[in-house]
Amino acid sequence: MNQLCLKELRSHRLHPIQPFSEMKGTKIKTIRTVKAIARHQSNKIMVANVESFNHHSGHKKDLFGIFDALAVERQASGVTLIRGLQACGSNDWQEHIRKLQSNILTCELWLAAGNTTIELWGWRKVKRRGQRVFRPKMQLITLAFLKGEETGQATEVFED
């Protein structure tokens, strides 16, 4: 997998907290999510992997039990938004939704903090112009969705 070089990061006005080369032991889906956000954001943004890996036990630990990565974004209006990111494949989408629902108190505290979002990014392989490429879909997770009061809608991201 190609690493983003510093020149490319600067062209996207991204100042990473953690270089991609230090993301050893990180799920490839998390790396894809971080790179996709870095490449396609027009606003100033910082993205960092917050998932840790214990080499002795072989277990991964998410931040607060739910986040693989965090993105801090200054929007055009001047408001700073903190996005909690959870990355998965298309076949374990429901498993990640159940994970978020089982941590509803953590999600509630995160969303109540203000200017925060929870995003679930799912990656699937699709055929495009004769080649198979990975395309993301993203769902903005709300408290009403986690409580079952509304249905969530996943949207395709970065359509060509």
N, C-alpha and C positions, 0 to 999 in steps of 0.2 A: 504494500500500500504506500502510495506516495505521501511524503510528509510535506506540509506547507512550509515553505521557506520564509525567512524573516521579511524579505522584500514583499512577498505575496501577502503576508499578514499586515504589513504597513499599508499596502494598497487598499486593504479592506478596513483600515483604521482600527485594527484589532490589536490590543495590547494584552497578550495572554498572560494569565496568572501562572499557568503551568505549560511549558512547552510540550508539544505532541510527542517528542522523543522520550519524555519522562512518563508517558502513559502506559508503561509496560504492565501487563496483567489486566488491562482494561478491555471490556467487551468491544468487539469491532463495531457493534451497533452504536455504542456510546461515542466512539471516535467518529463514525459517520455523521452522527447528529451534531457534534461539536463543529466539524468541518463544514457541514451544510449551513449551519447558522452563521459561521464566520464568513463564508463565501457570499451569502445572499442577503446579508443585512446592509441596509443603506445608512443606518444610524450608527453612532459610536456604541461599541459593545465589547464586553470582556466575557470570555467563556472559559470555564475551568472544570476539569474532571474532579469530582468529589467522592468517587467510589474508591475504596481502599481494598487491597488484596492481601490476605495473610498467607504467605508462602508456606508456612509450616502446616497449617490446617487445610489449606486449599480453598478457603471460603472468601467470598467477596462481601463487603459491608458497604451499604449505601448510606449517604448522609441522612440522618434522622430516620433511617430505615426505608426511605422512599426515593431519594434522588441519586441519579448517576452523575449528573452535571448541573452546574448553575450558570446562568447567563445574567449579567448585569448590563442593562441597556439604558442609555439616555435617549429618550425619544425627542422628536422635533419640538414638542411642546415644552421641553425642559424637565419633564417628569422622569425620574429614575425608576425603572421597572426591574424587579428581580424575578427571573423565571427559573423555576425548579423543573428540571428535565428528567424524564424517565424514558429510556430507550429499550426497544424490544423488536422482535421479528414479527412478521404478520401472523404466524401460527401460534404465538403465545400472548396475543393481545389481551384476551379475556383474563388470562392468568395475572397479568399486570394490573388490570382494572380491579380484580379481586384483592390484590396486594394493597392497592391504594384504599379500597373500601375497608380492609382489615386494620388499616392505620388511619381511621377517620379522624381521631382526635389530633394527630400530628398534622393532617391536612387542614383541619379546621383552624388550628393555631397559625399555620403558615399563611392561609388565605386571609385570616383576620388581621394579620400584621399590616396590611395595606400595601398597595403597589406591588403585589406579588401574584404570580400565577403558577399553576401546575400544568405542565404539558406532557402528554404521552406521545412519543414518536415511535411509529412502527415502520419497519423497513421490509420491502418485498422486492423480489426480482421480477422485472417485466421486460418484454421484448420491445425495443425501440430502434427503428431504422436497421433492423436485422441483427442487432446486438442485444444481449441481455445485460440490463443495468439495474442498479438498485434505486428504487424510488420511495420516498417517505410519504407517510400520511401522518397527520398530527391532530390530536384532540385536546382541546382546552378543557381541563377538568374543573368542574364547579362543585361546590358543596351540595347543591341540590341534586346533581347527577350522582354523587357518591351515596346520598341518602335514598336514591331511587325515586325522587320526586319529578325528575325530568329525564328524557333520553338524550344521550350525547350524540354529537355528529362529528365524525372524523372527516377531515378535509384533505385532499391531495395537496401536497406542498410543491412549489416550484414547477408547475406544469409548463411544458414547452408548447 
